[in-house]
Amino acid sequence: MKKLIILSIICIAFTGCKLQTRAFSRLTGSALQLQLPTDFAKPISFASGRKGEKDLFYWTTNNEMKVKTYTDYGILESEIVFVNK
């Protein structure tokens, strides 16, 4: 009964989240696909240094510099906008 409850919680958690991890990609054999931001113009850099996070540093269509942080499960993602004042 305890295993069934834990399995149910895991299934519910995965249905509400995007799996954006290369570990899942390796298990399924399919490529990891991350959606580019709608204001994406051209890349500056991409880093996956922190555990479970991938940062895309890019130029926007408004000629701003931004960082989009992707997480493994697509939750608590963030953006950084660089401003010159």
N, C-alpha and C positions, 0 to 999 in steps of 0.2 A: 504494500500500500504506500509506503514511504517513497519507494522508487518511482511509483506511478505519479505521485504528486510532484516530485522533482522533475521528472520528464515533462509533465504538463506545463510547469513553469518555464522550462527551457523552450518548449515549442511556442508558447505564447510570446516569449521575449523575442524569438527569432522572426516571428511573423510580422512584428511591428518594426523591425529594424532592417536596414540594408546591410548586407554582408560585403564590406569593402576591404577585405583582407586578402593578402596573397596566399595565406595558408589555406583558405577556402578554395582559392583559385587552383592551388596545387593539387588539392584533393579531387576536384571535379575535372581538372584538365582544361578548363576554359579560362580565357584571358580576363584579368581584372579590368573592369571598365568603370572609370570615374567620369561623372558628368562635368564638363567644363562650365564655369560660371557664365551667366548670360551676357555679362559685360567684358568677356575675355577678348583681347586683341592679339597679343603675342606673349610668349613665355619669357621669363627672365631666368628662373631656376625652379627645380623640383627637389625636395629633400624628404627623406623618410627616416630621419634619425631617431626621433623619440618613439617610444614603444606605443604602437597602435595609432600613430598620427603620421599624416603625409601633408607636407606644405607645398602649395603651388604659388610661387611668386610670379606675378605677371603684370603687364600693362593692360589697362582697361580701354574700352572704346572712347572714354572721356579723357584719355591720356593721363590717368592717375596710376600710381603703383599700388598694388594690393597683394595681400597674402590670403589665400583660402586654405583653411586647415580641414582636411578630411580625416575622419576617425574610422576605425574598423567597422563599427556598426551603424554609422550614419547619424549618430545622435551627439549632441553637444558640439557640433561643428561651429567654427568661428571664422571671422574675417578680420583683417587688419588693413586699414586705409592709411597711407602715408600722405601727410599734408605739409605744405611749405608755407609758413606764415612769416 
